[in-house]
Amino acid sequence: MTIFDELKARGLLAQLTDEDEIKELINNGKATFYIGFDPTADSLHVGHFMALCLMKRLQMAGNRPIALIGGGTGMIGDPSGRSDLRTMMTTEMIDHNCECFKKQMSRFIEFGEGKAMMVNNADWLRDLNYIEFIRDIGVHFSVNRMLTAECYKQRMEKGLSFLEFNYMIMQSYDFLCLYERYGCNMQFGGDDQWSNMLGGTELIRRKLGKDAYAMTITLLLNSEGNKMGKTQKGAVWLDPNKTSPFEFYQYWRNVADADVLKCLRMLTFLPLEQIDEMDKWEGSQLNQAKEILAYELTKLVHGDEEAERAKESAKALFTGGNAAEMPTCKLTEEDFVDGRIDILGMLVKAGLNASRSEARRAVEQGGVTVEGDKVTDVKTTYAPEQFAGEGLVVRRGKKNFKRVIM
């Protein structure tokens, strides 16, 4: 099976231009391709995961990845999938986030001479002369056509700023610069990037002639993983200081039954034949498939040792043993009133419920346990000494838990 056929079989390709040329390039290791990452936080998240895995697959097949860090475009913000204007970041914040991305990406792709490159579009965007830019680049874009792009239509109802309107032109210019500087002949991106990516392909051909070699492919992203990985409360980060390896493992262990085989195909490097065999699995066997998914992805992001520890901790947790790597919440003296903390306050402090009223409902519905014992009285309280040593394991439902300590 060729690498192109494998990408299709794994469900990774959604739309593409020039299929025959793309197939020829990537199957023969002749593609120099880029994927862009806007540094909106100081860590990558699971929404970036598929792009990183794709870069690794293509590099293994002899192609050359370019990880484009949006130190320039990050100062504007992509309007795709947004209903409001992004929070503006300082140059210092963006540069710090770019450095954090570099470290995390190195676990997936190999950088170095003749290998993968990491490029920052701040190098050509931050010092642009505005008049020269719109005369040289802006002339190739039709406003009428740009307004038909899905990423802009979603924002027109609430108001699209001129700042954001420039994003498509900036991203298109990225492809032109990468083509001219590094011989980049292909770009990949999420399904919501299709209009922006076509803009880059068309810009190269209009400016450099129809024979200019530029291809476009978009990825069919796992919508649940992308949504859960966004920079929001509850996000699943690749940085172990933000999302522990155990929490990362549990995130993938708890994917929906309908998504587990799709995630195995798209995100792991297990042979397709092995995954196809799992198509026959059902019932409790699907839990085994989820454990395989969680282990493989935790190993990819955090290494073999952390994956093993997360796996053993998860097993211990669900068999009543000691889960050493369980996410932990530490109480302080301020959390106690008259020397006690009630179950509602503990649930909120541990982040298992957003409010006391929500915690009350969880208790009344029989969904809360402490050390395996169901708590049914909302007035139940605990003293500081009960949290000494290994503390208390608090659960809300089957999948949400914390070890609460002092």
N, C-alpha and C positions, 0 to 999 in steps of 0.2 A: 504494500500500500504506500503510495506517495504521501508526502507531508500535506499536500493540498487535499487529497482524498481523506486523509485522517482528520483534518480540520473540519471538513464537511460532515464526516461520520460522527464527530464529537458534538455537532450542532453549534459550531462556533461562528460560521459565516452567515450573515444575514443578507447583505447587499454588496455588490461589487461592480466595478467597471472593468472592461477589457479582460474578461475571464481567461482567455487563452494566453494572453501575455503574462498575467499574474501567475497562472499555473506554471508557465515556463520559468519564470524568475525564481519562485520559491522552491520549486522542485529541484532546481539545479543550484541552489545556494547563491543566486545572483541578486537577491533583493537586499537593498539597504533601506530599511523601513523605520518609520518613527511612530511613537505613540506619545501623546502629550499628557502631562500631569500638572494641573494648576495647584500651587502650594497654599491651599486654603486652611491648612492646619499643619501642626508639626509632626504628623504621622500619616502614613497611608492607611487606608481602611479596606474592609472586604469588598467595597465597591470597586477598588482598583485591582482586585485579586485576579480577575480573569485576564486583564491586560498583561499583568506580570507573567502569568502562566503562558500566555500566548508568545510573549517575547522569548521566554525560555525554550519553548518548543521550536520556534523558528531558528533560534541561534543553534540549537542542537542539530538542526538540519543544514547548517552551514551558512545561514543568512546573518546579516549584520544589523543588530538593533541600535536605534538611537532613542534614548530616553530624553524627551524634551521637557525640561522643567520650565514652567510658565512664570518666570520671574518678571516678565513684562506684561503678559496677558493677565496675570494674577492681580495686577493693579487696576484692571477693569472689571473682570468677573464675567464668566460665561452665563448668559441669560437662559440657556437651555434648561428646561425642566424647572424653571424658577417662576414664582408668582410675585416676587418682590425683589428689590435691589439688594445685592450682596453687601455685607458690611465691608467698608473700605479698610484696607490694611496698610500699614506703613512699609516703607522699603526695608527697614530693619527686620520686621516680622516676616516678610516674604523671603528675605535672604536666609534667615534662620531656618525657616521651614524647608527651603531648598536643600540645605545641608543635611537635615534630618532624613529627607527622601533618599539621598545618595546612599546612606548607610543601609537603609532597608532594602533598596533595590539590589544591592550587591549580593544578597542571599539568593536572588533569582537568576540574575544574568551576570556574565563574566565581562568585566571592563578591562581595557588595556589596548595596547598597540595592535591594530588589525582586528580587534574584537568589538565589543559593545562600546558605544560612546554615550556620555552624558553631556547634554548641551543645554544652556540656559538662554531662552529667547530675550532675556534682558540685554544680552550682548548687542542685539540689533534694534530692539524696540525702544529702549529707554532714551536713546540719544537721537531719535528721528527728528528731522526737520519737517514740521507739519506741512508747510506749503509744498515742499519737494515731494513728500509722501503722497499727498492727495493728487498731485499732478501726475506722478509716475505710476501709482498703484490704484488710487480711487477711480481713475478714468475707466478702468476695466470692469467696474461693478455697476449694475442697474439697480437703482433704489426700488423700482417696481418689483423686480424679481426678488430682491432680498426680502421684501415684506411678505412674500408668499411662503417663506421658510417657516417651518413649524415652530422653531425656537422663538421666532419673533411674534407669530400669531398668538401664542399663549400669553404673551405679555401686553399685547395691544389693548386689551380690555382695561387693564389697571394702569397702563402707562408705561411706555418703553423709553428709557432715557437715551439721549444721543450718545452718552458714554458707552452704554451697552450695545448700541447699534453698530459701533465700530468693531465689536468683537469678531465678527465674521471676517472682516477685512484683515484684521490683525492675524487671525489664525491662518488665513489663506496666504498671507505674506510669510508666515513661518515656513510653510511648505516650499515656497519659492526660495527662501534663504537657505534652507537645508538642501534643496536640490542643487543650488549653485555652489555652495560651500563644501558639501560632503557627498555629493552624488546620490542623495536620497531619492529613490525612485518609487516609493510606496508609502502610504500612510494607512494606519489602522485607527479605529475609534469606535465608541459606542454608537448604538443605533440613533441616539438623539443628536449625533454629530454629523449626520449625513450631509445636510445642507452646507455646513461649514467646510467639510472636507471636499465636496464637489467644487466649492469656491476656490480652494487651493489648486485642484487639478486644472480647472479652467483658466486660472490666472497664469499658471506656467505655460499652458499652450497658447494663450493669447499673447503673452509677452515674449515668449521665446520661439513661438512657431508651433504648428500642429505636430511636428515630428518630435517635440519634446516628450521624453519618456516620464510619465507620471501616472500612477495608478491609485485607486481608492478601494479600500475594503472596510466595511463596518462589521462590528461584532454583535451577535445576538446575546446581549447580556442577560444573566439571570436576574430578573427584576427584583426578586426577594432579597438576594444578596446585595444588590446595588442599593436598594432602599434602606436596608438595615445598616449598611456600612457608611451612610452619609454622616457628615459632621454634625451630629445632634446628640442630645442626651440618650444614652443607651447605645451609642455607636460601638461597633466592633473594630478595634484598631489592630494594626500589625505590631505596634510598639508594645512590648511586654509590660512596660510601666503604666500603660493606659488600659490594656486588656491583657490579663495574665494568660499564660499558656493554658492553664486549666479552664478559664472562662472562654478562651478561643476554642478549645476542644469541645466544650459544652455547647457552644453556639452551633457548631456543625453537627454535633450529636443530636441536636434537637430540630433539625430541618424537617419540613413536612414530608410525609411518606411519598407524596407525588413528586417531590423535588430531588430525592436522594440519588436516583440513578442519573438524572440530568446533571447534578453536581459532580458525580463521580466521572462522567464522561468529559465534562468541560474543564474541570479543575485539577483532577489527579493525573498522574502519569502511569497509572495502571494500564495494562494491555486491554484493548477494546474487547478481546475475546473473553477475558475474565469478567469484565463488566456486563457483557451480553448474557453471560451465564446467570448473573444476578437478576435479570429480567424475569426469571421464573420464580424468584423468591417472593414470599408473601408472609403476612402475619409477623410472628416474632423474628423471622429471618431478616425482615427489613431493619430491625434494630441492629442486627449484625452488620448490615450494609452501612448503616449510619456510623457505627463504631469504626469501620474501615475508612469511611470518608473523613471522620474527625481526626483519626490517627494520621492519615496520609497528609492532610493539609497542615496539621500542627507540626509534623516533622518537616514539611517544606518551609514553613515560616520560622519555626523556633528550634529545629534540630531534633535528632533522634532521642537524645536524653530527655529533653523536656516533653516530647511526645509520649515517651514511655511513662514518665511521672504523671502526666495528665491522665493517661489511660488507666493507670493503677489507682489514682486518686478517685476517678469517676467510678471505678469498679468497687472500691472500698465504700464510697458514699452510698451506693445503691444496695450494698449488702450489709450495711450497718457497721462497717469498719471505720477506720480512721483515715479520712481523706486529708492528707497533709497539705495539699496544694489548693484546698478549697478557698474561694474568695473570702476575705476577712473584713469585718467592720470592728473598729476599736472604739469603745465607749470612753467618755471622760466623766469627771465628777459632775460637770454641769448637766449631764444627761439624767441625773438622778434627782428626784424630788422626795425630801424626807427620807433619804437613804434607799429609795426603791425606784425602779423604772417599770412602767406597765408595758404589757404586750403590744399595745398600739404604738407607743413611743418607740419601742425596740424595732418594730417592723418598718416604721418610717425612717429611723436612724440608719438601719441596714440597707435602705434603698429598695426594700421589697414591696413597699407601697408608697405612693406619692403623697398621701395625706392620712390623717387619723380617721377620717370618715371612710376612706377606701379600706384602711386596715380593719376597721370595725366590721365592714361587710365581709371581708375575707374570713375573720374569726367566726362570725355568726353563721357563715355558710359551711363551716367545717373544713376550711382549706388551709389551716395553719397548724404546724406541729413544732414543738421544741424538744430536741433530743429524742425524736421519734414518738413523743406523746402528743396527742391532739389537744389543742387548747380551744375550749368552747366558751370560757368566761372572759369577756373583754376587760374585766377588772383585775385579771391575773397580773401579779407583779413579781419582780426579781430583785435580789440584793446583790451588791457588788461582788461578794465572795463567790457567788454562783458562776461568775465569769472568769474566775482564776484558772490558771493552767491552760487547758485547751479550749476553754470557753464553752458556749452552747451553740449547737447547730439549729438554726431557725429556718423553717421551710414555709413557703407560700405556694401551694399547689405542688405539682410533681417536679417542675423544672427550675424553680427559683429558690435559692437557698444562700445563706451566709453563715459563716462561723463568727459569732459575736464574742469579743474578748474585752478585757480591761487592759 
